[in-house]
Amino acid sequence: MAFAVTSPSPLSTTPKIASSLSADLKVPCISAFQPSDRPHPTIIHLPTRRASAVRPVCAVEPRRSDPVVPLAATLSASGTEERVRESMVEEEKEDYEQVAKELENACPLEIIDKALVKFGNDIAIAFSGAEDIALIEYAKLTGRPFRVFSLDTGRLNPETYRFFDTVEKHYGIRIEYMFPDAVEVQALVRNKGLFSFYEDGHQECCSVRKVRPLKRALKGLRAWITGQRKDQSPGTRSEIPIVQVDPVFEGMDGGVGSLVKWNPVANVDGRDIWNFLRAMNVPVNTLHSQGYISIGCEPCTRPVLPGQHEREGRWWWEDAK
């Protein structure tokens, strides 16, 4: 994955966030504006705030003394320490199950805005190069600064690399790419070849090329935003909440509960995501026009036929389900 940073764009007006879909087109949360309004979004009811200096994604765990409170540098040394402790204690008290219930019927734009307000520079969007481009569009519409990261496994399609470049230019951002450890990749390929996953499963290769780089990326954050939806995989994602304490990964403070995971499109149907992308004229990966729906590494992704579930295009040799 990779991270990108935008600069804040002040809003001249602050109307209330839209919470209903268009009557003529099912597009998640864009009824209060038209595509032509994009250069000057005026849909956020919340005021913008000054962003603190952007830090790069940490490849190693940050020092615990690093400030996590925005504008903490303006406080005295003792005041800073106390404010940081209070922030951490408050974070521990947050009931994200209750927050998820409160946001169950909220639109993705409102959810992402809330996430960006709460975590500022310590949250980032995970971007795979597929229809999760919608997350970047929503973040842009909030008018707030945001970061984007992506995992470059070294095995992506050429179309995906070109799409990354298009996205950076379209939104004026820099994606923060995370790469696998070269020594680990070298050992895997020398010992088992380039396509061992066809014989003994994709887990080992994914662990080296995706999971470990993702862990390094998340260790530099307090929260992240994903494009996971309930309809993507009925077997594994049917119960994902809008927001949750990440049950798998750790954030910058380390330990269980140190990372919050936001899934703003969890309740959105995939068809409505595409309605939104078309209505907003958002650039998309050209692989979609070739029959690809779910897009990952080139050897492990293929187009699907009409009527097939999108996940049938991933690791198809392992489990037809």
Beta strands, then each sheet from edge to edge (+ up, - down):
strand 1: 123-126
strand 2: 148-151
strand 3: 176-178
strand 4: 223-225
strand 5: 243-245
strand 6: 260-262
sheet 1: 3+ 2+ 1+ 4+ 6+ 5-
end
